[in-house]
Amino acid sequence: MRTDQFLKHHGVTSNPFTEEDAQTDPVFKSKCRGTTFHPAWDKVFGEPTDPATSIVFGEKGAGKTAMRLQVIGQLASHNKEVKQGRLWVIEYDDFNPFLDRFADRLSARKQRDPAKVLAEWKLWDHMDAILSLGVTDLVDHLLDSPHRDGPEANRLRPSPGATQFKNALDRSQKRDLLLLAACYDNSTAEPFTVRWKRLKRAVGYGAASAWGEALVGLAVTAIAVGAMIATSNWGWLSAPWVYLAVAFGWLPWVYKWARRRWMAGKVSKHLRVLRRDAGSIRELLMSFASRDLLNQPLPDKNRTDDRYELLGKLQGVLRALGVTGVVVLVDRVDEPHLLNGKAELMRDLVWSMLDNKFLKQPGIGLKLLLPSELAEHVHREDRDFHQRSRLDKQNMVPSLDWTGEALWDLTNDRIAACSDADPSPTIREMISADVSDERLLDAFRSLRTPRHLFKFLFRLISTHCSAHKDTDPAWKINRETFESVLAVYTREQAAVDRGLSVG
């Protein structure tokens, strides 16, 4: 008996339980993302007009990634409905590139030990990574790059033309945008300096005074050469004072070049999560007038102060473009290969972010979707940690639990999404009456998470179908099959959990 034959008999056109990861689940993404939510959804999502921080702890398969995708979907809908008050979404869920570049900066001895690598990782490295993601996506949006791959919420409308950019941003905001791009734009679609110069033209930033020092040098050189030609006194070529005069004329430019090179070297050194060539940064900094860089923050020190100011500059640019808030989604903390799923290493990566000043920045809502193992480490921390993090103010969901009833509803929602029947079929109709509703709820409750539930139901239906012939089908799953499949799956999962715990 074929599985599709069994499902079609119940009015289900495709298997609702095939996929286990929300990120690759077409049923979830196309039909359930906007309708099926965890009971804690409202606490996590909050109010789009005033983005706030939320911290969620959930075990593998509990729906953290699904929740992230739902937040993006809801913010996309919000941005589509409003002209002002849009939100900029930053998905901070792929740590591997940042960790790899960071580790490359360390000595070979430290690189071999993940704990030593993460001991060097600080809050400002997280802030640099977040700024890089946000700025790169913003530049992609402004340049209407065909290679952009940021969150859908950020690109619902066609990008405005260059003229609109020029009108929307004042001179200081154009300077801020170009300074952010010089430090944080991480696109590899085209050469870094070429892309920056395209952005400069698009926003209409002009700084004629940036070439003042070079013009002085050229003018002095031209005067010296012109004087020799006019007087036909070529003996001046052997006179030291001529060369001293020309050198003096170029001194302001040499000083500017050396200072910009020094600034670029500091930025390159302290941006540890990005690969930044000091020569390229120096070239871009040379395009700014000296007065435009006076007292401006740069990520050139091991501290958070400059990063907070740079985040403020990014918010200022976004506000001028009609974006009043930023939402940062932190997910998949357990997946970086450097961490290898170890709770202690995840803690070392995440703990620096648990800082009340960072989590409570005005206009920025951080949604931290963290593995449940980290909740245990939170409980072990001392008073100083809790005073610094103030988790009591962060809309914390200590456990992304699912009740048996919630999983029952989720299962029926999935079946309905894959059905064109009216009324929609339910899981109850597929299982014989000798398995009571109470037993079903108990079984669902014991499975704990949607991922385990979907794996179990997929195996249950497959096992039932393989036990019957096409010529003698059975349209109800009997109690013996239900109990035996549940027992085997539970034992297997317990063995996996023990293995993960030991590892």
C-alpha positions in Angstrom: 0.0 0.0 0.0 1.4 3.3 -1.0 1.7 6.3 1.3 0.2 8.7 -1.2 -2.7 6.3 -1.7 -3.4 6.3 2.1 -3.2 10.1 2.3 -5.3 10.7 -0.8 -8.0 8.5 0.7 -8.2 11.0 3.5 -8.2 14.0 1.2 -4.5 14.9 1.7 -2.7 15.7 -1.5 0.9 15.6 -0.2 2.7 14.3 2.9 2.6 17.0 5.6 5.3 15.4 7.6 8.2 14.9 5.1 10.3 17.9 6.0 11.9 18.3 9.5 13.6 21.8 9.1 11.4 24.9 8.8 14.1 26.5 6.6 13.5 23.9 3.8 9.9 23.0 4.6 7.6 24.1 1.7 4.4 23.3 3.6 5.5 25.6 6.4 6.8 28.4 4.2 3.9 28.6 1.8 0.9 27.7 3.9 1.6 27.7 7.7 4.0 30.5 8.3 1.3 33.1 8.7 -1.3 31.1 10.4 0.2 28.6 12.9 2.1 30.1 15.8 3.6 28.9 19.1 1.6 30.0 22.2 4.4 32.3 23.2 4.4 34.1 19.8 2.9 37.4 21.1 5.6 37.7 23.8 8.4 37.1 21.3 7.1 39.2 18.4 5.9 42.2 20.4 4.8 45.4 18.7 6.3 46.3 15.3 5.9 50.0 16.0 8.2 49.8 19.0 10.7 46.8 18.5 11.7 45.2 21.8 14.2 42.5 22.8 13.1 38.9 23.4 15.2 35.9 24.6 13.9 32.4 23.8 15.3 29.1 25.0 14.2 26.0 23.1 15.4 22.5 22.5 16.3 21.3 19.0 13.2 21.0 16.9 11.0 23.1 19.1 10.5 25.7 16.4 13.1 28.4 16.9 14.0 28.7 13.2 10.3 28.5 12.3 9.7 31.4 14.7 12.5 33.4 13.1 10.9 32.9 9.6 7.6 33.9 11.0 9.0 37.1 12.5 10.5 37.9 9.1 7.2 37.2 7.4 5.1 39.3 9.8 7.6 42.2 9.5 7.4 41.9 5.7 3.6 42.2 5.9 4.0 45.2 8.3 6.5 46.9 5.9 4.2 46.4 3.0 1.3 48.1 4.8 3.1 51.3 6.0 5.0 54.0 4.2 6.7 55.3 7.3 7.6 53.2 10.3 9.1 50.3 8.4 11.6 48.0 10.2 15.0 46.9 9.0 15.7 43.2 9.6 19.1 41.8 10.2 19.4 38.0 10.2 22.4 37.1 12.4 22.2 33.3 12.0 25.3 32.2 10.1 28.3 32.6 12.5 30.8 30.5 10.5 32.2 33.3 8.2 32.7 35.6 11.1 34.2 33.0 13.4 36.5 31.8 10.6 37.9 35.3 9.9 38.2 36.0 13.6 40.1 32.8 14.3 42.5 33.6 11.4 43.6 36.7 13.3 44.8 34.6 16.3 48.0 32.6 16.7 48.2 29.1 15.5 48.2 27.8 19.1 44.9 29.5 19.9 43.3 28.5 16.6 43.6 24.8 17.6 41.5 25.3 20.7 37.9 26.6 20.2 37.7 27.6 23.9 40.7 29.9 23.5 39.3 31.4 20.3 36.0 32.2 22.0 37.7 33.5 25.0 39.0 36.3 22.8 35.5 37.0 21.3 33.9 40.1 22.7 30.7 42.1 22.4 32.2 44.5 19.9 32.9 41.5 17.6 29.1 40.7 17.6 28.4 44.4 17.0 30.8 44.4 14.0 29.1 41.3 12.6 25.6 42.8 13.0 26.7 46.1 11.4 28.3 44.3 8.5 25.1 42.4 7.8 22.9 45.5 8.1 25.2 47.8 6.1 25.8 45.2 3.3 22.1 44.7 2.8 21.4 48.4 2.9 24.0 49.1 0.2 22.6 46.2 -1.9 19.2 47.8 -1.6 20.4 51.3 -2.5 22.4 50.1 -5.5 19.5 47.7 -6.5 22.1 44.9 -6.6 20.9 41.8 -8.4 23.0 39.7 -6.0 21.3 40.8 -2.8 20.1 38.1 -0.5 19.0 39.8 2.6 15.6 39.3 4.4 12.5 39.7 2.3 11.2 42.4 4.7 13.9 44.7 3.5 13.2 44.6 -0.2 9.4 44.6 -0.6 9.4 47.7 -2.8 11.6 48.7 -5.7 14.6 50.6 -4.6 14.2 54.4 -5.1 16.3 56.0 -7.7 19.6 57.9 -7.1 17.8 61.2 -7.2 15.6 60.2 -4.3 18.6 59.1 -2.3 20.2 62.5 -2.8 17.0 64.2 -1.7 16.3 61.9 1.3 19.8 62.1 2.9 21.5 65.3 4.1 25.2 65.8 3.7 26.1 64.3 7.1 23.9 61.3 6.5 25.6 60.7 3.2 28.9 60.9 5.0 27.7 58.5 7.6 26.5 56.0 5.0 29.8 56.1 3.1 31.8 55.8 6.3 29.8 52.7 7.3 30.2 51.2 3.9 33.9 51.8 3.9 34.2 49.9 7.2 31.4 47.3 7.0 30.2 46.6 3.4 31.1 42.9 2.9 29.7 42.2 -0.5 31.8 40.0 -2.8 29.8 40.7 -5.9 32.2 43.3 -7.2 35.5 44.9 -6.1 35.1 46.7 -2.8 36.4 50.1 -3.9 34.4 50.0 -7.2 31.2 49.3 -5.3 31.9 52.1 -2.8 32.5 54.6 -5.5 29.2 53.6 -7.2 27.4 54.2 -3.9 29.1 57.6 -3.6 27.8 58.6 -7.0 24.3 57.2 -6.2 23.9 59.2 -3.0 25.5 62.3 -4.5 28.2 62.9 -1.9 30.6 65.6 -3.1 33.8 66.6 -1.3 35.8 68.9 -3.5 37.9 70.0 -0.5 39.1 66.4 -0.2 41.5 67.2 -3.0 42.7 70.5 -1.6 46.0 69.1 -0.3 46.7 67.5 -3.7 45.9 70.7 -5.5 48.3 72.7 -3.4 51.1 70.2 -4.2 50.2 70.3 -7.9 50.1 74.1 -7.9 53.5 74.5 -6.2 55.0 72.0 -8.7 53.4 73.8 -11.6 54.7 77.1 -10.4 58.3 75.8 -10.1 58.2 74.1 -13.5 56.5 77.2 -15.1 59.2 79.5 -13.7 62.0 77.4 -15.1 60.3 77.3 -18.5 59.5 81.1 -18.5 63.1 82.1 -17.5 64.8 79.2 -19.4 66.9 78.9 -16.3 67.4 75.1 -16.3 70.2 75.5 -13.7 67.4 75.6 -11.1 67.2 71.8 -11.6 70.4 71.5 -9.6 69.3 73.9 -6.9 68.1 72.2 -3.7 65.7 75.0 -2.7 63.5 74.1 -5.8 63.0 70.6 -4.5 62.5 71.8 -1.0 59.8 74.2 -2.2 58.0 71.4 -4.1 58.3 69.0 -1.2 56.9 71.7 1.1 53.9 72.1 -1.2 53.2 68.4 -1.1 53.6 68.2 2.7 49.9 68.6 3.5 49.0 65.8 1.1 51.7 63.5 2.5 50.5 64.2 6.0 46.9 63.5 5.0 47.9 60.3 3.3 50.0 59.1 6.3 47.2 59.9 8.7 44.6 58.1 6.6 46.9 55.1 6.3 47.3 55.1 10.0 43.5 55.3 10.5 42.9 52.5 7.9 45.5 50.3 9.6 43.8 50.6 13.0 40.4 49.9 11.4 41.8 46.8 9.6 43.4 45.6 12.8 40.4 46.0 15.1 37.7 44.7 12.6 38.4 41.1 13.6 35.3 39.5 12.0 35.9 40.9 8.5 38.8 40.9 6.1 39.7 44.5 5.5 42.7 45.6 3.4 44.2 48.7 5.0 45.2 50.0 1.5 41.6 49.9 0.2 40.2 51.6 3.3 42.9 54.3 3.1 41.9 54.9 -0.5 38.3 55.5 0.5 39.2 57.6 3.5 41.2 59.9 1.2 37.9 60.7 -0.6 36.5 62.4 2.6 37.2 66.0 3.4 39.2 66.3 6.6 36.4 68.2 8.3 34.0 65.4 7.5 36.1 62.9 9.5 36.7 65.2 12.4 35.7 63.4 15.7 33.8 60.7 13.7 33.7 57.2 15.3 35.6 54.4 13.7 35.9 50.7 14.7 39.6 51.3 15.5 39.7 50.2 19.1 38.8 47.2 21.2 35.7 48.8 22.8 32.0 49.0 22.3 31.6 52.8 22.5 32.4 53.5 18.8 30.2 50.6 17.7 27.2 52.0 19.6 27.8 55.3 17.8 28.1 53.6 14.5 24.8 51.7 15.2 23.3 55.1 15.9 24.6 56.4 12.5 23.0 53.4 10.7 19.7 54.1 12.4 19.9 57.7 11.4 20.5 56.8 7.7 17.6 54.3 7.9 15.3 56.8 9.5 15.9 59.2 6.6 14.8 56.4 4.2 11.6 55.8 6.1 12.8 53.0 8.4 12.3 53.8 12.1 13.5 50.5 13.7 15.8 47.6 13.5 15.1 44.0 14.4 18.1 41.6 14.8 17.3 37.9 14.7 19.9 35.7 16.4 19.5 32.0 15.6 21.3 28.7 14.9 23.8 29.3 17.7 24.4 25.6 18.0 25.4 25.1 14.3 28.9 26.8 13.8 31.5 24.1 13.2 33.9 25.6 15.6 31.4 25.1 18.5 30.5 21.5 17.5 27.2 21.8 19.4 28.9 22.0 22.8 26.9 24.0 25.4 30.0 25.6 27.0 31.3 26.9 23.7 27.8 28.2 22.8 27.8 30.0 26.1 31.2 31.6 25.4 29.9 32.9 22.1 26.6 34.2 23.3 27.2 35.5 26.8 28.8 38.8 25.8 25.5 39.7 24.1 23.6 39.4 27.3 24.3 43.0 28.4 21.4 45.2 29.2 22.9 48.3 27.5 23.2 46.2 24.3 19.8 44.5 24.5 17.9 47.7 25.4 19.2 50.1 22.6 16.4 52.5 21.6 14.8 51.5 18.3 16.6 48.1 18.1 14.8 44.8 19.0 17.0 41.8 19.4 15.3 38.4 19.1 17.7 35.8 20.6 16.5 32.3 19.8 18.9 30.2 21.9 19.3 26.4 22.6 17.7 25.1 25.8 21.1 24.0 27.1 22.0 27.6 27.7 19.1 28.1 30.0 20.8 25.8 32.5 23.9 27.9 32.3 21.9 31.1 33.0 20.7 29.6 36.3 24.3 28.9 37.3 25.5 32.4 36.8 26.3 34.8 39.7 24.7 38.0 40.8 27.0 40.2 38.7 25.9 38.4 35.5 22.2 38.9 36.3 22.8 42.6 37.2 24.6 43.1 33.9 22.1 41.2 31.7 18.9 42.1 33.5 17.1 39.2 31.9 14.0 40.0 34.0 13.5 43.0 31.6 14.2 41.1 28.3 10.8 39.4 27.6 12.4 36.0 28.3 10.7 32.7 27.4 12.6 30.2 29.5 11.4 27.2 27.5 9.7 26.9 24.1 7.5 24.1 25.3 4.6 22.5 23.4 1.6 21.0 25.1 0.0 17.9 23.7 -3.0 20.0 22.7 -0.8 22.6 20.9 0.9 19.8 19.0 -2.5 18.3 18.2 -3.6 21.6 16.7 -0.3 22.0 14.8 -0.7 18.5 13.3 -4.2 19.3 12.1 -3.1 22.6 10.7 -0.4 20.8 8.7 -2.8 18.3 7.4 -5.3 21.0 6.4 -2.5 22.9 4.6 -1.9 19.8 2.4 -5.6 19.1 1.8 -8.1 20.5 -0.7 -11.1 18.7 1.0 -13.9 20.6 2.8 -14.0 20.1 5.7 -10.3 19.4 6.1 -9.3 16.0 7.4 -7.7 15.5 10.9 -5.2 13.2 12.4 -8.0 11.6 14.4 -9.6 10.3 11.2 -6.4 8.5 10.3 -6.1 6.5 13.5 -8.5 3.9 14.7 -10.9 4.5 17.6 -9.1 2.0 19.8 -6.4 4.7 20.3 -8.3 7.2 22.5 -7.9 11.0 22.3 -6.3 10.9 25.7 -3.7 8.4 24.5 -3.0 10.5 21.4 -2.5 13.6 23.5 -0.2 11.7 25.9 1.9 10.4 23.0 2.1 13.9 21.4 3.1 15.4 24.8 5.9 12.8 25.2 7.3 13.8 21.8 7.7 17.4 23.1 8.6 19.2 19.9 7.2 19.5 16.4 10.3 17.9 14.8 9.9 14.8 16.8 6.2 14.7 16.2 6.6 15.0 12.4 9.3 12.3 12.4 7.1 10.0 14.4 4.0 10.6 12.2 6.0 10.1 9.0 7.3 6.8 10.3 3.9 5.8 11.6 2.1 6.3 8.3 5.0 4.7 6.4 5.0 1.6 8.7 1.2 1.3 8.4 1.2 1.4 4.6 4.1 -1.0 4.3 2.1 -3.6 6.4 -0.8 -3.6 3.9 -1.3 -4.5 0.3 -2.7 -2.2 -2.4 -5.4 -4.8 -3.0 -6.3 -5.0 0.6 -5.8 -1.5 2.0 -6.5 -0.4 5.6 -7.5 3.3 6.0 -7.0 3.4 9.8 -3.8 3.0 11.7 -4.5 0.4 14.4 -3.4 0.5 18.0 -0.7 -2.1 17.7 1.1 -0.2 15.0 0.7 3.1 16.8 2.2 1.7 20.1 5.0 -0.2 18.5 6.2 2.6 16.3 6.0 5.1 19.2 8.0 2.7 21.5 10.7 2.2 18.9 10.9 5.9 18.1 11.1 6.9 21.8 13.9 4.4 22.5 15.9 5.6 19.5 15.4 9.3 20.5 16.5 8.5 24.1 19.7 6.9 22.8 20.4 10.0 20.6 19.8 12.3 23.5 22.2 10.3 25.7 24.8 10.4 23.0 24.5 14.2 22.6 24.6 14.6 26.4 27.8 12.5 26.6 29.3 14.4 23.6 
